[in-house]
Amino acid sequence: MKGVIKKALPGGARTMLRQFQWRAGRFGLKHRCLMCGAWLKDFEPRGATAAVLADLQITPGGYRRVTCPHCHSYDRERLLYLFLRDRTDIFTKRQKVLHFSPELCIAERLAELGHQVYATVDLFPMPGVAVLSDICRLSFRTDAFDCLICCHVLEHIIEDRAAMTELLRVVKPGGWAVLQVPVSLKLDATFEDPAVTTDEDRMRVFGQGDHVRIYAMDYIDRLRESGWQVEIVDLIAEMGHAKARKLGLFIGERIFLGRKPA
Ligand SMILES: [Zn+2]
């Protein structure tokens, strides 16, 4: 009977019916995506499966149910968006913004705002990237930006201290940066091994084929040694774990907020 009704509908109506069925199948009151506002039965799974990610409590990391089926945002992007929206003036004040390796769901919103400068940068051509530049030798003048976003980049960079110093250089005194990396909540100190060079070995040892280390919380010491003032903002602790789970955030993830001394 259902098939008969479907066949009787014109093509456009059949597409609408399919979209309605798709949305209805995912609708629920247990979760809500704070990027697109969708109410959801559940988020969808994503993430790497390397054992080291769970063994060392890499935060955020590992295979988990986090992707919004509607807007495809995932946990760390939503936490970043929440922080930028509620704790900074990036959505309310025109300014000069550097966004390294941009999260597309956030970049689309920032690009619409008519910032004085909105520079999207990566070493390689990627969707949403306008400028190709090496994070250790950026092609921008000193003090060029009011703020920058550089998330989940430094764990890929062998000379991460050089990158931290270079990011500091291009932000104006008093400017701020969100500098997210995955961190192990189990390790006492950041783990690196220059002898681990193949994708396969890096996957096994660091949890991802293009990661070159696993940071521990001494990550913030490296930022400070590079000249950043660092504040840890724990939005998830502030809202409580029940709400964080409802919003599909990664329990334990915190915001690493850097500031260039004025
Ligand atoms: Zn969404």
Boltz pocket constraint, residues with backbone or C-beta under 6 A from the ligand:
constraints:
  - pocket:
      binder: B
      contacts: [[A, 33], [A, 34], [A, 35], [A, 36], [A, 37], [A, 38], [A, 68], [A, 69], [A, 70], [A, 71], [A, 72], [A, 73]]
      max_distance: 6.0
